[in-house]
Amino acid sequence: MNSLLRVENLQMHYFTSKGAVRAIDSINFDVMPGETLGLVGESGCGKTSLGTSILRMPTPPGRYVGGKILLEGTDIIPLPEKEVRKDIRWARISMVFQGAMNCLTPVYTIGKQMLETLNEHSEMPRNDAENLMKEYLGYVGLPPEIMGRYPHELSGGMKQRAVIATALFLKPSLVILDEPTTALDVIVQSQIINLLKKLKAQFNLSFIFITHDLALEAEVADRICVMYAGKIVELGTNEQIYGSSGPAHPYTERLLAATPRLFKKVEKLHFIPGTPPDLIHPPKGCRFHPRCHKAFERCREEEPPLVAIEPGHFSACWLNHKG
């Protein structure tokens, strides 16, 4: 099966007065049709930067340095901004940003904001547009009168549902979800996750699900991509990362060891000492080695490549390299 999205050697840096921050540094992965790829890691590891880069809108002063973003075989990085706005962004790739309130303008009604997005891509008559918006609000469990309300009149879960509806009504094939359940209570979080699963099956969507919550990722993702300091350190199926054999990379191992378990007794929760590195001047060798409990001399001198350790399972750790 051909991939829906393929990212090849992607590099996106933030150019500051102190130097270039290597937020995305030589990233490679793909997303298959109908698949949910989970993107996990600590805050500052590059998850959101990768999401906005795939949407072709890196946050200033971010700029692409190299690589390709192939959407169904077409590299979207060289495309003119006008073409991306019209034919790619929201039409084929959409994004649910972290914090629904941050992406809803408080002085406009929900309907006006949804209509503005629709008008950027379609010259649909007003009545047809309103019927389409009501239809998609219905898909996410909101009544039609929501269109006439302002963001402050909605609960957190209702705002998140309205944002999800806006991300879907142009029928994109790929939706990037950046911490879609942040700041929601556990009941509403469960409702949003169940809604996303239902919509994925109903519309045959592909998701990139960004979160720092590994327990949540285990529930929604088909494959897990673990990021650290702008790089992918481990990539594998849900079973390979969470299964009985355990993760292959020490960073993933420590992240899981810091996660409470519901059905398994855990004597002690662990933590990762130290802080993520400065990406203007990243450490030599493996970027995780200053915090790694299994680091040895080679880790401090040479950067390990991401290699296959079994079919579909990749790790960037010298412990997994033969020879």
Order of alpha helices (4+ residues) and beta strands (2+ residues): beta-beta-beta-alpha-beta-beta-beta-alpha-alpha-alpha-beta-alpha-beta-alpha-beta-beta-alpha-alpha-alpha-beta-beta
